[in-house]
Amino acid sequence: MARYGNILSLYNCSDTDAAKVIPVLQNKQVIFQQVDHTFFIESTSKDNTAAVVDGIRTLQLSFTFFHDSNPFKSKLFYSDDIDPQVIAAINRILFQ
């Protein structure tokens, strides 16, 4: 089964608004990791990804969604200010 690494970035929203995304992602049965107002999402198909985007659209939030964000598995996601375990989870979502 194909796996897709996606990045959802929310703009101009509160933490309460961002929290509304979590039930949508859980309902669509995707694996995700949240860092502030950015969600790193593993979807299982293009249909599943479209369903996630449709669900987020119902929340009427400003967002950017990058599907299959980086197909080059040799690259990793790095950050100096995020817990290494969170980075490991993000890398699993995006690159495995």
KOLNU-462641 format. One record per residue (C-alpha): residue number from 1; x, y, z. Coordinates in Angstrom, 3 decimals. Example, Ala and Ser with C-alpha at 12.3 -4.5 7.8 and 13.67 -1.06 7.14 Angstrom:
% residues 2
{1,{12.300,-4.500,7.800}}
{2,{13.670,-1.060,7.140}}
% end
This chain:
% residues 96
{1,{0.000,0.000,0.000}}
{2,{1.320,3.440,-0.887}}
{3,{2.083,5.899,1.888}}
{4,{2.174,9.655,1.423}}
{5,{3.960,12.186,3.629}}
{6,{2.008,15.441,3.833}}
{7,{2.466,18.758,5.617}}
{8,{-0.481,20.850,6.780}}
{9,{0.343,24.390,7.917}}
{10,{-2.351,26.553,9.531}}
{11,{-2.252,30.338,9.406}}
{12,{-3.766,33.066,11.556}}
{13,{-5.379,30.666,13.972}}
{14,{-5.443,30.127,17.702}}
{15,{-4.381,26.975,19.528}}
{16,{-8.098,26.245,19.967}}
{17,{-8.619,26.452,16.198}}
{18,{-5.616,24.196,15.578}}
{19,{-7.007,21.646,18.046}}
{20,{-10.104,21.293,15.840}}
{21,{-7.936,19.602,13.212}}
{22,{-7.082,16.658,15.479}}
{23,{-10.543,15.004,15.426}}
{24,{-10.652,15.381,11.631}}
{25,{-7.320,13.572,11.299}}
{26,{-8.342,10.897,13.788}}
{27,{-11.635,10.384,11.937}}
{28,{-9.740,9.881,8.664}}
{29,{-7.495,7.337,10.431}}
{30,{-4.173,8.890,9.489}}
{31,{-0.969,8.960,11.475}}
{32,{0.113,12.482,12.361}}
{33,{2.475,14.545,14.460}}
{34,{1.623,18.103,15.494}}
{35,{4.215,20.823,16.028}}
{36,{2.554,24.116,16.930}}
{37,{0.188,24.871,14.039}}
{38,{1.825,22.438,11.620}}
{39,{0.763,18.827,11.179}}
{40,{2.908,16.135,9.567}}
{41,{0.513,13.534,8.192}}
{42,{0.895,10.037,6.776}}
{43,{-1.984,9.175,4.473}}
{44,{-2.527,5.784,2.891}}
{45,{-3.810,6.798,-0.531}}
{46,{-4.626,9.772,-2.721}}
{47,{-8.303,9.240,-1.867}}
{48,{-7.478,9.257,1.835}}
{49,{-5.470,12.457,1.360}}
{50,{-8.360,14.130,-0.485}}
{51,{-10.717,13.133,2.342}}
{52,{-8.351,14.718,4.882}}
{53,{-8.228,17.979,2.907}}
{54,{-12.011,17.988,2.503}}
{55,{-12.425,17.498,6.248}}
{56,{-10.050,20.351,7.043}}
{57,{-11.859,22.643,4.601}}
{58,{-15.045,22.246,6.638}}
{59,{-13.257,23.947,9.560}}
{60,{-12.878,27.166,7.550}}
{61,{-9.263,27.705,8.591}}
{62,{-6.495,29.258,6.495}}
{63,{-4.060,26.513,5.558}}
{64,{-1.527,25.158,3.103}}
{65,{-1.411,21.425,2.465}}
{66,{1.634,19.885,0.789}}
{67,{0.821,16.415,-0.558}}
{68,{3.630,13.872,-0.890}}
{69,{5.838,16.687,0.320}}
{70,{9.219,15.207,-0.457}}
{71,{9.553,12.081,-2.553}}
{72,{13.351,11.990,-2.117}}
{73,{13.818,9.663,0.821}}
{74,{17.458,10.644,1.239}}
{75,{16.400,13.967,2.751}}
{76,{15.365,14.279,6.377}}
{77,{13.461,16.879,8.343}}
{78,{15.661,18.674,10.893}}
{79,{15.096,21.336,13.523}}
{80,{17.211,22.534,16.420}}
{81,{14.276,23.487,18.635}}
{82,{12.029,20.410,18.402}}
{83,{12.383,17.334,20.590}}
{84,{14.437,14.630,18.796}}
{85,{11.661,12.059,19.348}}
{86,{9.214,14.381,17.575}}
{87,{11.694,14.753,14.690}}
{88,{11.982,10.962,14.502}}
{89,{8.174,10.654,14.306}}
{90,{8.037,13.315,11.584}}
{91,{10.739,11.564,9.569}}
{92,{8.822,8.257,9.813}}
{93,{5.681,9.998,8.517}}
{94,{7.394,11.828,5.669}}
{95,{10.122,9.482,4.521}}
{96,{9.263,5.854,5.309}}
% end
